[in-house]
Amino acid sequence: MKRQKIKEIILILLIPILFLIIGTAVIKDYGFNWDEPFHFMRGQAYLNFFLTGKKDYSSLPAYPRLSDVCPDWAKGKCNISPGGATDVLSSESKGPIYEEAIKSLYPQGWFKIWRSMYQHDTYDFNSIIESEGGHPPLNDILAAFTNHVVFQRLHLLGDVESYHFFEVLTSFLIVLGISFFVYREFGVFPAVVAGISLASYPLFFSESHFNIKDPPEAAFFGLTIILFYFGIVKNNWKLIIVSAVFSAFALGTKFNALFLAPILGAWLVFHLITLLIAKRKGTISKHDFRKFLPLVFSLIVYPAITLGIFYALWPFLWNDTLVNLNKVISYYKQIGTSVPGEMAPFIVKGWNTYPIIWIIYTTPIPILFLSTVGFVRSLFKVLKGNGLSLLVLLWFMVPILRVSWPNMVIYGGVRQIMEYIPPMAILAVIVVGWLIDFVKKVSGGKRSAANFVRMLVVASLLFVVSEMVRIHPNENVYFNQLIGGLSGAKAKNIPSWGNTYGNVYLQGVNWINENAEPNAKLGLAVSTMGNIPKLRLRTDIDFYNGNYSGPNREGEYEIEMDFDWWPKRFYSFQYLDVFLEPVYVVKVDGVPLLKVWKNDLAHTKEGFKEERVYLEKSVDYSKNRMLIDIGREIFLTGVKIDHASSGCGPVKDGFVALSLDNVKWERELDPLAPQIPPVDKEFDKDTFIFLFPARKSRYILIDALAVNSCLLINPVIEIKGLKIHP
């Protein structure tokens, strides 16, 4: 019997351990979530304070100082820290000295000093406190602690990888927790199925490598529920206390944890009612009932433990607690209660169906089928008084309902409510056990029939694993066969299809490292430099957004995510996509996720290499507007206007719109002045330049939003378009 138990435990541990091993082994395959750099720096600032009592990094090895003075080109926007490198906070022409200093510490993957690049002298404790007011920081602190141990002390993983190891580790804990939960309630094989279902869920596995908020919060959320359940049913107050600690971890990561209250509260009331009925029937003695007294005490102190840990580990709340807490609450109201316009097709009588639709289309079909049947079966079991089924259903439904409720919001898929994924794995196994029992009964108790069912279930889940391998490391853009994969999601314009949230940048960086010429320049078309850590780039690569040269074609490489997001409408992206042939494309299901361009004449498409000047047919003025009629349809590439420079208002506000017929207009997303990035060096106080990505147009409307704008005084207009119409 003991040997059998050991074998079962080993089997239960197998999937979680494989998840940890494989998850750790592929850490380097994943890039950055664009939120992560701030979270890493915040976590390090707080951790350094807790470990040393210091609000700066003066106790750490100093970064190399590349300059002791603020260079002229930085225009005084520097931070010269006693503990580290001179950091250029803002620059129009060059990259930050700080970044170059950090880069010099880690040539080609080895380290001169064991200090994280995110222990940033500029972003110390005081700086972080001043910028607070969003999500709680506990996950950031824990990730920084993982970096402190795994990278700075043990030297087991690299700087960036050690932060991501925290995310893998917390996800491992919930896979382990779900496996043991199901084992205790349903048996060995269901536990294995649950472990595989959770570990192979594409969104969960992928985001567990570069999302510092949602997978850890989902893990802490789930562990809170599991420990609370066992604490109550086994009358173990110690488990209740540990559950309270994990609830503090969940709350200290995201305020999503507040929805633990209705889940645990509703289930506890149901459980107590069940006990009272049992007591009335005499199936529970008074003696047994007295055993609950320690449990009652643990429930009373539960909120105090949760809130105490939450408060103690967030220094932002230590001063002006109520004022600062209100800032956080206001932040959550802002991001969680306004419904984006893209959600309009999914609103049905006020309810947002987007989360349900997203889950249906992004859950692998075997898991979707099993969990759906398990959901229905659980509903019937609840009606028969089954408390466990009620708990699992609440755990699954509450996170989804909170973002489906009228006037509540979700965007970017369902990564923000990943709490639903662990109970979905449990729902999947509920039907597996029932199905095996049913087949046994029908077959007259034949073991072979039951084994066939087991093999079929495992084979279907292995198919899911093969799908993940096929699109690795882009599992978070997975769509199932019901919608036709990612290409089907794109065709149906499901909001946020193809959004990797920064993960895909690394694949472009790897291509740059392998293929770019020595001392090549690199820039981003739209996003921020923090999406690409310098540690992942070849040391000779000059990476800075100011490298963008646009139609000047200075030969730099440009890299950007490619999906249906609003920055794609900016000229900086449009120029690259319209004028240039990409040198590298990352695709899933034939759909581009990222493109790399080389901005030179050799990689410019035919028909887009030459421009000519066109003369305007007429110019009409009306108040603060200028309407230019070119007289014919052209592929417009730019308009230049020399204008007055004194006795009038500067060109800074307003917009530009284009039309083919002077009836239907399309407004450019770029502001009137300057376009971002400002690629034309001629733009100055008496010259206005606006660039277009070969837009087919005849009419140009320029609205300065000011009657006294210099732009409208004595204008001399030059219009450019493609020489040959493509």
N, C-alpha and C positions, 0 to 999 in steps of 0.2 A: 504493500500500500504506500509506504514511504517512497520507494523507488518510483512508483507511478506518479506521485505528487511532484517529485523532482523533475521527471520527464515533462510533465505538464508545464511546470514553471519555465523550464528551458525553452519549450516551444512557444510559450507566451512572450518570453523575452526576445525571441528571435527577430520579429518584425521591428520593434522599437530600436534594437541595437543595429540592425541593418540600416534603418533610417538614419541613425546617428553617424554610422561609418560612411555610408554613401553621401549623405548630406554634407559631411565635413570634407570628403574627398573632392566634391565638385564645387566647393565654395569659390574657388578662383574663376569659375565659369560665369559667375554672375556679376553684374555691374552695381550701380548705385541707384537707390531711390533718391529723387531730387531733394527730399527732406532730410536725408541722413547727415550731411555735413554739419548742419546746425545742431542736430541732436547729439552727435558725437562731441562737439565742442562744449555744449551745455553739460553733458554728462561728465566730461573731464573736469570742468570748472567746479561743479558741485563735489565730485569725488575728491579732488585735490583739497578742497576745504574740509571735508569730513576726515580725511586721512592726516592732514598736516595742520589744520586750523588756519592756513594762509589763504588769502584771497587773490594771490598771484602765483606765478610759477617759478619764483626766485630760487626755490630749493631744488629744482630740476637742472640737469645738464643744459647749457645754453645752446640754442641754435647758432650756427656760424653767422657772424655779422658780415654781410656783404658790403654794407655802407654804414658809416657813423653819422652821416648827415642826410637830410632829405634832399634828393636831387631836384634840380631846377624844373625838370619836365613834370614832376609830380605836383607842382604848384602848391607846395606847403601841406599837402594832404597825406601826412605820414604819422606813424606812431613809432617812436624810437624807444624801445623797451630796454631797461637795464638787463633783463633776463634773456634777451634773445635778439633776433634779427630786426633790422629796420623794416617796417611793413608799410608799403605804399597802399593806402586805403582806397585811393581813386586815381585813375590816370586816363588820359585820352589817347596816349600813344604807346605805352609799354605795359608789360605785365607786372604784377606785384613782386617786389624784391623778396618779400617773405616767402612766396611760393618758390622762387628760385633757390633760396636758402634751404628750404625743406628738401627740395629736389636734389640738392647737392649732398644731402645726408644719406641718400638711399640709391646709389648708382647701381643700376641693373639688378635690383632686388636684394642687395645686402645692406646691412645697417652699420653706420658709424657710431651712432648713439642710440640707446634704447629709450627713446622718447617719442610719443605719438605726434604725428603732424597736426593732430586736432587738439593738442595742448597748446593752444594759440594764445600768445601773449596779449593780443588785442582783445580777445574774447575771454577775459577772466571772470571771476565771480561777480564783481561789481557790474561789469558790462552785461552779463547774463541777467542779473536781477533787474536791471533797467529795461531790458527788452522782453521780460516775461509777460504772460497773460494768455497763453494758449494751453496746449495739452500739458498734463503733469509730467514730471521728469524722471520717475523712478526707473523706467525702462532704459533711459539714457544713462543713468548712474550705474545700473547693472551691466550695461554694455561696456561702459568705461572701465568697470571693475574687471570684466572679462579681458579687456585689452591690457589692463594693468598686470594681471596674472599670466595670461597665455602669451602675450607679446613681450611686455617689458621685463617680466621676471623669468619666465620659463623659456622664452624664445621658441615656442612651438609653432606659432603661426605668424604671418606678417602683420603689419600694423592694421591695414584695412580688414584683412581676413578675420582678425581676432574679434572685431566688433560684430561681424556677421556670424561668428561662431556662437555668440550669445543668442541670436535669433534661432539658429539651428538647435541649440541646446534646449531652449524653452519649448520648441515644437516637439522635440524628442520626449520631453516630460509629459506632454498631453497625449502623444501616441502611446506612451507607456501607461499613463493613467487610464485611457480608454480601453486598452488591452486588458488590464487587470479588472477594471469595472465590469466589462462584459464577461470575462472569465468567471468572476464570482457569481454573476447573476444568470449566465446562459451556458457556460461551458467552454471547453478548449477550442473546438473548431470555430464557433461564432467569434471568439476572441481573436483568432488569427484573421478571420474575414474582416472584422472591425479594424484591426491594425493595418491591414493592407488597404482597406477602403480609405482610411484617413491618410496614411502615408503616401498613397498614390493619387490623391486628389490634386489635380494639376495646379490649381490656384494656391492651395495650401503649401505644397512642396516648394514651388517656385518662390513665393513671397517669404517663405521661411529663410531665405538667403539674403534678402536686401530690404525688407520692410521692418523697420525697428519698432513700429507701434502695433500693428494689427495682429500678426501671429503671436507675439508674446502676450498681448492682452487676451486673445482667444484662449491661449494656453492657461493663463492664470484664472480666467473666467471659468473654464471647464474644470480645472483642479479644485476650485472653490466648491463647485456643485458636487463633484464626486466625493470629496472629503466630508462635506456637510451631510450628504445622503448616508454614508456609512457611519458617521458619527451619531446620527439620529437612530437609524435602524439597529445599530449594534450597541446603542446606549453608551457611547465612548466619548466622554467630554473632551479628551485630548485631541481627538480628530476634529472636533468642532473648533477648538482653539487654532489648530493648524489651518483649517478652512478660513478662519478669520484673517490669518496672516496672508493667505493667498488672495483673499478678497481685497486686502489693502494693496497688494501688488497690482491687482487688476485695476483698482481705482487710481492708483498712482501712475498708471500707464495711460488710460483713457477713461473719460467719464461714461463710456459705454457700460462700465461696471455697475452703474446705478441700477441697471435693469436686472441685476442679480436679485434685487429685493422682491419684485413681483414673482419671479420664478421660485425662489426659495420660500417666500412667504406663502404663496398659494399652495405649494406642495406640502409645507409644514402644517397648515390648517387642515388640509385633506387628511394628512397622516394622523393628526391628533383626534380628528373626528372619528377616524377608523379605530383608534385605540379606545376612545370613550365608548363606542358601540361595543367593542370587545369586552370592556370592563363591565358594562351593563349586562352583557350576556354571561358574564362569569368566566370567560376564557382567560382573563388576566387578573391575577390576585392583587390585593392591596400591597402586599410585600413587593411584587414586581413593579407596581406603580411607583413605590417610593424610590426605586432605583433611578427614576428620572430626575430627582432633585439636583444632582450635580450637572445634569444636562441642562436643566432650566437655568442654573447659574451661568453656565457657559454661554447660553443664548443671550443672557442679560448683558454680559461683558463683551459680546461679539462686536457690537457697533463701536464700543470704546476702543477695542484693539484695532479695528479697521481704520477708524478716523485718526487714532493716535499715531499709527505708523505713517499714514498718509501725510499728516501734518508735520511730523518730525523729519521726514525726508524731502520736504519741499521748503527750503529757506525763504522762498518768495512770500510765503504766507506768514512768516514769523512776525513781520511788522505790518501794521494796518491790515490785519487778517481779513476783516469783513470787506474792506474796500478792494483788496486784491482778489479775494474770492469772487466778488461781484464782477471783476474784470474777466475772470475765467468763464463765469457763467454767461456773460455777455458774448464772449467769443463763441461759445458753443451754440448760443441762440442764433448768432450770425451765420455760422456754417451749417446749421442743422435744420433751419426752418424756412428757408427761401427755396422754392422749387425752380430749378433752371428751366429755361425755355425749351431745351432739347427734350425735356420730360413730357411735354404736352401730349404727344401721341399715346403716351402710356397712362394718362390720367383717366380713370373711369369712375364717374360720380365722386370725384374728389380723391379717390384712392389711387396710389401710385403702384401700377402693376410691374414696373420696370425691374424691381428686385426679383420677383418670381420668374419673370421671363428670362432674366439673366441666369438665374440658377438652373432653370430647365435646359437652357442652351449650352451652359458651360460645365455641367456635371456629366462625367462619362456615363454612357447609356447603361452599362451594367449596374453602376452605383445608383443611378437615377431610378431604374426599374425596381431594384431591391428596396430602396428607401421609400419609394412611393407606396409599394405594397405594404411595407412595414408601417408606414404612417397610417394607412387605412386600418390595418389590423390593430394598431395601438389605440386608435379611437374607440374601437369596439371593446377593447380590454379595459379602457378607462370607464366606459359605461357599466362594466361589471365590477368596478371598484378597485382596479389595479393601480396602485400608487406609483409604481416604478414607471409604467407607461405614461402616466400624467407628467411626471418629472421630465422625461425625455422629450415629450411633446412641447412642454413649456420652454424647455431649453432650446429647442429647434425653432419654435414659432415666434417667441418674443422678440429676438433680434430682427427678424424679418418684418414683423408687424410694426415695429417702432419706426421703420423707414418707409413703410407702405401707408401709414396713417395719413389722413389728409393734412396738408401743409407741412409735412415732414419731408426731408430731402435726403437723397443719396446720389452720388455721382461717381464716375470712374468705375463702373461695375459694382461688385459686392465685396471688395476687399475690406471695406470699413465695417462689415458685419460678419467677419469670419467666425464669430462665435457659433454660427449655425452648422459649421462643417463637422465638428466632433459628434454632436447628437445625430447628424445625418448618417454617420458611420454606424451608430448604434441602431438606428431605425433599419438599416440595411440588413443587420444580422437577426433582427426579430423575426423576419420572414424566413430566413435560412433554416433556423431550427424547426419552425413549423413545417416547412417544405420537406425536410428530411423525415420528420415524423409521419407526414402524410404519405410519402412515397413508401416508407417502411410498411405502413398499414395496408396500402393498396397491393404491395408486392408480397404480402404475407410474411413480413418480417425479414426479407432477404437483405443481408448486409451489402451485397453487390449493388443493389438499387440505391441504397443510401450513399455508398461510395461514389456512384456515378454522379449523383447530385453534387456531392462535394467537389469532384473533379470539374464538373461543369462551372460551378461558382468560381473556383480558383482559376480556371482557364480564362473566364471572362475578365477577371481582375488582372491577369497577366497581359491580356490584350490592352487594358488601360495603361499598364506599365510600358508596353511597347509604343503606345501613342506618345507618352511622355518622352521616351528616348528619341523618338523621331523628331520632335520639335525642340528638344533641349538646346539651350537653356532658356527657351521662351515659353515655358509652360503656362505662364500667367495670361497669355493671349489665346489659350485653348478654347475652341468651340467644338461641340460634338456634331455627330452626323445628322442630327435632326434638323439643323440649320444649314448643313453643308460646309462645316468647318469655318475657319476664319474668312474665307472668300465669300461664303454665304452670309455671314454676319455683316461683312462690308456691303454686299449687294442689298441687304435689307436695312442698311444704315442704322444698326444697333449702336446707340451712343457709346463712345469709348472703345469701339472695336480696335484692336491693334495697339492699344496704349500699353506700353511696357513700363511706364513710370520711371524711365531712366535706365532700366536694366540693360537694354539692348546697346547702349553706347559702348560698352566694353568690347563688344564684338567688332565694332568699327575701329576702336582703338587698337585692338589686336592686329587688324589688317594694316593699319597705319604703321605699327611697329615693324611689321614684316616686309612692307612694300615701299614705304616712303623713302625718298632719297635722303642722304645725310643733311642735317640742319634744316629740314623741311619746316614750313610754317603750318599751323593748324588753327582753325577757329570754329566756332559754333554759329550756325545760322540764326538761331532763335534763343536757345536756352542759356543757362548760366554755367560758368566754368566749374562750379562745384560739382556738377554732374560727372566730371571726369577728373578723378584725383591724379595729381602729378606722379604719384608712385606707380601708376599703371602705364605711364608713357615712357618711351625711349628717352634717355636723358638729353639727347641732342635736339629733340623736337621743341620748337618754339610755339607754345600753345597760349593763345590769348585771343579774346573776341575781337580786339582791335585789328587783328590780322585780316579781317574781312575786307576785300577790295572790290567786290561787285563787278561792274562792267569794266573796271580798269584791268582786270584779269592779271593779277600779279603772281599767279602760280601757286597760291596757298591751297591747302586742303581744307575743305569744309565738311562738317559732319552734322547730321540732324536726324531725329526720329521722323518717321513718315507715316502718319495716320491722320484721321479727320479731326484735327484740333485747330482752334482759331488762329494760333500763330502762323499756320501755313499760308494765311492770306497776306502776311506782311511781305513787303518787297524783298527783304533779305532772303527769305526762303523761296519765294516765287521765281526770283532771278535764277537761282541755282537749278531749280526743278525744270524751268522752261528752257533756259539757254544751254545747259550743260548736260552731257552724257555722264551718268555716275560711273565711277571706277569700281565701286563695290556696293552691293545691295544685300541686305539680310532679309530673307523672305520666310514666311510660314504659310503653307497652303497656297503658294503663288502670290501672296499679298506682301508688298514691301513693308518692313518695320523700321528700317533705317537705311540711309543712303550716305555714301561718301563721294564727294566730288573733288576734282582737281580743277581749280579755277584758272584755266589758261586757254589759249586759242585752240590748241590741239584737241581739247576735249569739249569744245563748243560745237553744238549741233549745226549741221548744214542749214543754211538759210538764216542763221542767227549771228553770223560772224560780222556782217557789215551793216552800217547804218547810213542814213542820208538825212539831210535837212529838208523839212517840208514848210511851205509858207502858209500862214493862216489865211482863210478866205475873209473872215470878219471877226471882230471882237466887240462884244456888247457889254456895257457896264450897267449895273443896277445896284445902287446903294453900296453894299460891301462885297459885291460879287463881280466876277469876270467870267464871261461865257465866250469860249473860243470855238469857232467853227473852222475845221481844217479843210472843209470842202470836199473831202473824199474819205473813205474808210482806209485807215492805215493800221499797221501793227506798231502801236505807240511805245517808244522806249524812254522818252524823257521830254520835259519842257523846262526851258531856262528863261528866266525873266530878269533883265537888268532893270532896276527901279530906283526911286529916290531913297536917300538915306538920312535925311534930316527934315525936321519940321513935321514929322509923321510918326505913327506907331510902328514898332518892330513887327516882323513877320514871325509869329510864334503860335497862334491859335488857328482854328479853322480846319477845313477839310478839302479834299479833291474828289470829284466824282466824274465818271465817264458815261457816255451814251452813244449809241449808234444812230438814234432817230430823234434825239432831243425830247423824248417822251419818257422812256424807261431809263432810269439812271442806276448805276452801281457805284457805291461809295467805296473809296480806297480805305483800308484799315489804318495805314500809316498816317500819323499826324501831318499837318501841313508843313511844319518845320520844327526840328529837322527829322528826316527819316531815320529810323534806327536799324542798323548802325549808320552814321553819317559817312557815306562812302565817297561823296564828291567833295574834293578839296576846294572847289570854286565857290561853294556856298559861303557867303559872308553877308555883311550888313547891307550891301546894295545889290546882291545877286541871289535870286531864288532858283533853286533847282529841285525838281521832283522827278523821280525815276519810276518807270513802269516796266513790268515784265512782259513786254510785247503784247499789250492789251489791244485787241481789235476795237477800234473806236473812231469816231468822227468828231464828237463834241467833248470839250474839256470844260468842266465847271470848277472854278476856284473860288471858294467862299472864305474870306479872311476873317469873318465874324467881327469886323471892326471897320467902321466907315473911314477912319483916318489911317488905314493901313498903308505903309510905304509901298507895298506890293502893287497898289492900284494907282500910284502916281507916276506918270511918265514911263509906262512899261515898254520895254523893247523885248519882243518875244521871239524865241527860237524853239522850234519843235523838231524832235528827232523820232524817226521810226525805222523799222527794218527796211533795208534797201530792196530786198527781194521778199515777197510775201510767201511765207512757208505754207 
